[in-house]
Amino acid sequence: MVLTKNLLVASSFCFLLAACGGNETVEDTTKPVSNEPISLEDARAVYTLNCASCHGPDGTLQASNAKDLSVSKLNEGEIEHMIRKGNDKGMMPYEEMLSTAEIKGVVKFVQNLRK
């Protein structure tokens, strides 16, 4: 009787685990889905969180080998590539951390830092 009860409990537990799934993918809703750039206001927040520690709030800090963004001559595509892939001077790639919309917004924000 005890063995039957334990078997029933174990079977029920396995059934519940199987019913919960496990191979389902959960959509990441923390990043914008659009490929259109986020607003400059939102891009400033993304820049502040991810870039300002090395580039500074106005792009001129130059900490940890960071370039002065206020005098950058890079075009839009080059800036986007740099954000996505990083460089061998210490800038990390952000393509896995930021959405396309966030990257495009930061590109526009960086361009606005130019003097």
Residue frames relative to the residue before (quaternion, step in Angstrom):
aa qw qx qy qz dx dy dz
M 1.0000 0.0000 0.0000 0.0000 0.00 0.00 0.00
V 0.6633 0.4912 -0.3018 0.4771 3.60 0.94 -0.94
L 0.6404 0.5252 -0.3227 0.4581 3.58 0.99 -0.83
T 0.6466 0.5138 -0.3093 0.4715 3.58 0.99 -0.82
K 0.6533 0.5069 -0.3091 0.4698 3.58 0.99 -0.85
N 0.6634 0.4946 -0.3034 0.4724 3.61 0.94 -0.88
L 0.6370 0.5224 -0.3186 0.4688 3.57 1.03 -0.79
L 0.6425 0.5188 -0.3104 0.4709 3.56 1.01 -0.81
V 0.6561 0.5011 -0.3065 0.4738 3.60 0.95 -0.89
A 0.6659 0.5002 -0.3017 0.4640 3.60 0.91 -0.92
S 0.6500 0.5126 -0.3148 0.4644 3.58 0.96 -0.84
S 0.6487 0.5151 -0.3148 0.4635 3.57 0.96 -0.83
F 0.6429 0.5249 -0.3146 0.4607 3.56 0.99 -0.86
C 0.6587 0.5005 -0.3045 0.4721 3.60 0.93 -0.90
F 0.6333 0.5316 -0.3273 0.4574 3.57 1.02 -0.82
L 0.6589 0.5081 -0.3048 0.4633 3.58 0.95 -0.87
L 0.6426 0.5135 -0.3242 0.4672 3.58 0.98 -0.81
A 0.6645 0.5020 -0.3029 0.4634 3.57 0.92 -0.89
A 0.6553 0.5271 -0.3096 0.4437 3.57 1.02 -0.79
C 0.6098 0.5731 -0.3490 0.4217 3.57 1.16 -0.53
G 0.4401 -0.6887 0.4666 0.3382 3.58 1.16 -0.38
G 0.0099 -0.7975 0.6032 0.0091 3.52 -1.20 -0.38
N 0.7106 0.4088 -0.2511 0.5147 3.54 1.19 -0.48
E 0.4769 0.6666 -0.4426 0.3637 3.54 1.25 0.06
T 0.3163 -0.7219 0.5763 0.2159 3.54 -1.08 0.68
V 0.2691 -0.7420 0.5953 0.1505 3.51 -1.07 0.77
E 0.4124 -0.7209 0.5033 0.2387 3.55 -0.75 1.05
D 0.3843 -0.7014 0.5551 0.2285 3.55 -0.97 0.94
T 0.1054 -0.8262 0.5528 0.0259 3.56 -0.40 1.22
T 0.4936 0.6755 -0.4276 0.3424 3.59 1.23 0.18
K 0.7341 0.3601 -0.2240 0.5303 3.59 1.19 -0.36
P 0.5466 -0.6050 0.4513 0.3626 3.58 -1.04 0.67
V 0.4183 -0.7201 0.5022 0.2331 3.59 -1.06 0.75
S 0.5991 0.6002 -0.3482 0.3994 3.61 1.10 -0.63
N 0.3916 -0.6914 0.5526 0.2517 3.55 -1.25 0.53
E 0.4836 0.6282 -0.4473 0.4140 3.57 1.30 0.05
P 0.5614 -0.6151 0.4178 0.3632 3.61 -0.98 0.72
I 0.4858 -0.6144 0.5280 0.3282 3.54 -1.16 0.61
S 0.6654 -0.5018 0.3568 0.4220 3.59 -1.21 0.33
L 0.6245 -0.5424 0.3991 0.3955 3.58 -1.20 0.44
E 0.6089 0.5494 -0.3472 0.4548 3.57 1.08 -0.68
D 0.6777 0.4585 -0.2809 0.5016 3.59 0.94 -0.88
A 0.6299 0.5336 -0.3317 0.4566 3.59 1.04 -0.76
R 0.6040 0.5432 -0.3548 0.4628 3.59 1.07 -0.70
A 0.6509 0.5106 -0.3138 0.4660 3.60 0.97 -0.82
V 0.6504 0.4963 -0.3117 0.4832 3.61 0.97 -0.85
Y 0.6403 0.5181 -0.3110 0.4742 3.60 0.97 -0.88
T 0.6588 0.5160 -0.3119 0.4500 3.59 0.85 -0.95
L 0.6930 0.4835 -0.2703 0.4614 3.57 0.93 -0.89
N 0.8209 0.3083 -0.1164 0.4663 3.58 0.88 -0.93
C 0.8002 0.3436 -0.1328 0.4732 3.60 1.06 -0.66
A 0.6293 0.6117 -0.3343 0.3436 3.57 1.00 -0.85
S 0.5729 0.6002 -0.4035 0.3856 3.63 1.06 -0.49
C 0.7495 0.3235 -0.2041 0.5404 3.61 1.12 -0.53
H 0.7594 0.3792 -0.2006 0.4891 3.59 0.94 -0.88
G 0.4381 -0.6987 0.4590 0.3305 3.59 1.21 -0.38
P 0.6558 -0.5443 0.3472 0.3914 3.59 -1.17 0.47
D 0.7600 0.3280 -0.1917 0.5273 3.59 1.13 -0.59
G 0.6036 -0.6106 0.3301 0.3922 3.59 1.31 0.23
T 0.6576 0.5676 -0.2947 0.3983 3.61 1.23 -0.10
L 0.4221 0.7588 -0.4383 0.2324 3.64 1.21 -0.10
Q 0.0947 -0.8460 0.5136 0.1074 3.60 0.92 -0.91
A 0.2924 0.7467 -0.5385 0.2586 3.62 0.98 0.77
S 0.8504 0.1366 -0.1052 0.4971 3.59 -1.16 0.63
N 0.6976 -0.4925 0.2473 0.4580 3.59 0.95 0.95
A 0.3754 0.7338 -0.4918 0.2807 3.62 1.20 0.26
K 0.4650 -0.6748 0.5053 0.2703 3.54 -1.10 0.74
D 0.4959 -0.6024 0.5323 0.3283 3.54 -1.29 0.48
L 0.2912 -0.8047 0.4965 0.1450 3.56 -0.28 1.27
S 0.5836 0.6005 -0.3752 0.3975 3.59 1.17 -0.42
V 0.7556 0.3153 -0.1925 0.5409 3.59 1.21 -0.35
S 0.3413 0.7678 -0.4794 0.2535 3.58 1.28 0.22
K 0.2559 -0.7625 0.5797 0.1304 3.55 -1.10 0.79
L 0.4148 0.7212 -0.4686 0.2971 3.60 1.25 0.08
N 0.3964 -0.6957 0.5391 0.2612 3.56 -1.09 0.72
E 0.7633 -0.3989 0.2577 0.4380 3.57 -1.33 0.17
G 0.6808 0.4923 -0.2846 0.4616 3.59 0.89 -0.93
E 0.6570 0.5071 -0.3061 0.4664 3.57 1.01 -0.81
I 0.6295 0.5154 -0.3317 0.4775 3.58 1.03 -0.77
E 0.6555 0.5097 -0.3153 0.4594 3.59 0.89 -0.92
H 0.6478 0.5159 -0.3162 0.4628 3.59 0.93 -0.86
M 0.6477 0.5224 -0.3125 0.4581 3.59 0.96 -0.86
I 0.6556 0.4933 -0.3140 0.4777 3.58 0.94 -0.84
R 0.6831 0.4975 -0.2919 0.4480 3.58 0.88 -0.92
K 0.8255 0.2967 -0.1038 0.4688 3.58 0.72 -1.11
G 0.3738 -0.7135 0.5086 0.3041 3.60 1.16 -0.43
N 0.3106 -0.7355 0.5534 0.2374 3.57 -1.21 -0.45
D 0.6142 -0.5734 0.4026 0.3631 3.56 -1.29 0.11
K 0.5869 0.5727 -0.3692 0.4373 3.60 1.25 0.21
G 0.7501 -0.4113 0.2061 0.4750 3.58 1.24 0.21
M 0.5756 0.5688 -0.4061 0.4247 3.60 1.18 -0.21
M 0.3452 -0.7539 0.5288 0.1812 3.53 -0.79 1.07
P 0.5120 -0.6259 0.4772 0.3441 3.60 -1.17 0.45
Y 0.2418 -0.7903 0.5526 0.1075 3.54 -1.05 0.81
E 0.3989 0.7533 -0.4632 0.2426 3.62 1.21 0.06
E 0.6898 0.4430 -0.2858 0.4963 3.61 1.14 -0.45
M 0.6994 0.4809 -0.2562 0.4625 3.58 1.24 -0.40
L 0.7734 0.2773 -0.1391 0.5528 3.57 1.11 -0.68
S 0.4803 -0.6405 0.5133 0.3090 3.55 -1.14 0.61
T 0.6676 -0.4740 0.3818 0.4288 3.55 -1.29 0.24
A 0.6474 0.5211 -0.3180 0.4564 3.59 0.96 -0.85
E 0.6567 0.4978 -0.3133 0.4721 3.59 0.98 -0.79
I 0.6447 0.5132 -0.3238 0.4649 3.59 0.94 -0.86
K 0.6719 0.4892 -0.3049 0.4650 3.60 0.86 -0.90
G 0.6304 0.5226 -0.3279 0.4711 3.59 1.07 -0.67
V 0.6572 0.4942 -0.3115 0.4763 3.58 0.97 -0.84
V 0.5790 0.5638 -0.3722 0.4566 3.60 1.07 -0.66
K 0.6775 0.4797 -0.2900 0.4763 3.59 0.84 -0.97
F 0.6443 0.5197 -0.3249 0.4573 3.59 0.98 -0.83
V 0.6508 0.5137 -0.3111 0.4645 3.59 0.93 -0.90
Q 0.6359 0.5229 -0.3327 0.4599 3.60 0.97 -0.80
N 0.6628 0.5051 -0.3010 0.4635 3.60 1.09 -0.66
L 0.5860 0.5771 -0.3736 0.4289 3.60 1.23 -0.21
R 0.5239 0.6593 -0.4056 0.3555 3.58 1.22 -0.33
K 0.4312 -0.7075 0.5104 0.2301 3.51 -1.09 0.85
